[in-house]
């Protein structure tokens, strides 16, 4: 690539620019606050008619990665020149249709006989947000500020808050992904993935077998994934990934034979039944021990530690057998008194 060095000298106060001419737009290296014009090139008619701005909307919002277009409408500009300046560092980005920055994302656009001067910023980044000045090199100079806002777009799959979707096998599945388009972003695209593998939109092969995708475009891009008959191989993590927005993911569970509600109901019945029998066993045990310790024979110490209490409970008080010696009080105590 051949490079030519051109030096341009403008009227007082003196400004010197070094321009490298190569492929693409000429690039001027340097930081300058103002661009002066050649007074001799301004006609008497231009001096009588002072330029002014059309105060259109001066706020522009784009999503991260999209292309921003900042517009400036100048009336009665004559032979004067329009420059775009980044206010944060006073860097002259463009002058006329020439680019004065090494960042190739910036460029100026102007149609002949048009009053609109546009600064284009491709692949916007968060650091691009801020104030930009459209400046006319009149005497005195006039400027118009445009504010750029850069936001991060996010995809949103309509699903429960826990991002878990449960369906019965062979039932229909519909996943809807909504993405904000922003201004002039009708070429945006959405891609679907199952466990990290791209889905075949025609629904013929791979993990996309039996899957269809439809789209609607308005202020939002709505992409709907439809599975007519869900099978076990459709289970997994479905991801909606727009070309310029943060993706969203849901997990699809395909249940064989029972729906999620039925599984929850059966689980609840089993759990309740288990609690019932545990409570019943506990009450029966308490009743038996209460019967034993409150029996009169027990209160009189009618059985020994070596014999089972049941014969003593069943025997009559008038039995001819001699009563065993009562146990010491300290060796036997009801559980509820301990």
Secondary structure as GFF3:
##gff-version 3
##sequence-region A 1 338
A	DSSP	beta_strand	4	9	.	.	.	ID=ss1
A	DSSP	beta_strand	16	21	.	.	.	ID=ss2
A	DSSP	beta_strand	27	28	.	.	.	ID=ss3
A	DSSP	three_ten_helix	39	41	.	.	.	ID=ss4
A	DSSP	alpha_helix	44	48	.	.	.	ID=ss5
A	DSSP	beta_strand	52	53	.	.	.	ID=ss6
A	DSSP	beta_strand	59	63	.	.	.	ID=ss7
A	DSSP	beta_strand	68	75	.	.	.	ID=ss8
A	DSSP	beta_strand	82	86	.	.	.	ID=ss9
A	DSSP	beta_strand	91	95	.	.	.	ID=ss10
A	DSSP	beta_strand	98	99	.	.	.	ID=ss11
A	DSSP	beta_strand	106	109	.	.	.	ID=ss12
A	DSSP	beta_strand	116	121	.	.	.	ID=ss13
A	DSSP	three_ten_helix	126	128	.	.	.	ID=ss14
A	DSSP	beta_strand	130	136	.	.	.	ID=ss15
A	DSSP	beta_strand	142	151	.	.	.	ID=ss16
A	DSSP	beta_strand	156	157	.	.	.	ID=ss17
A	DSSP	beta_strand	164	168	.	.	.	ID=ss18
A	DSSP	beta_strand	173	180	.	.	.	ID=ss19
A	DSSP	beta_strand	190	194	.	.	.	ID=ss20
A	DSSP	beta_strand	197	198	.	.	.	ID=ss21
A	DSSP	three_ten_helix	206	208	.	.	.	ID=ss22
A	DSSP	beta_strand	211	217	.	.	.	ID=ss23
A	DSSP	beta_strand	220	227	.	.	.	ID=ss24
A	DSSP	three_ten_helix	232	234	.	.	.	ID=ss25
A	DSSP	beta_strand	236	242	.	.	.	ID=ss26
A	DSSP	beta_strand	248	255	.	.	.	ID=ss27
A	DSSP	alpha_helix	260	294	.	.	.	ID=ss28
A	DSSP	alpha_helix	296	299	.	.	.	ID=ss29
A	DSSP	alpha_helix	309	314	.	.	.	ID=ss30
A	DSSP	three_ten_helix	329	331	.	.	.	ID=ss31
A	DSSP	three_ten_helix	335	337	.	.	.	ID=ss32
###
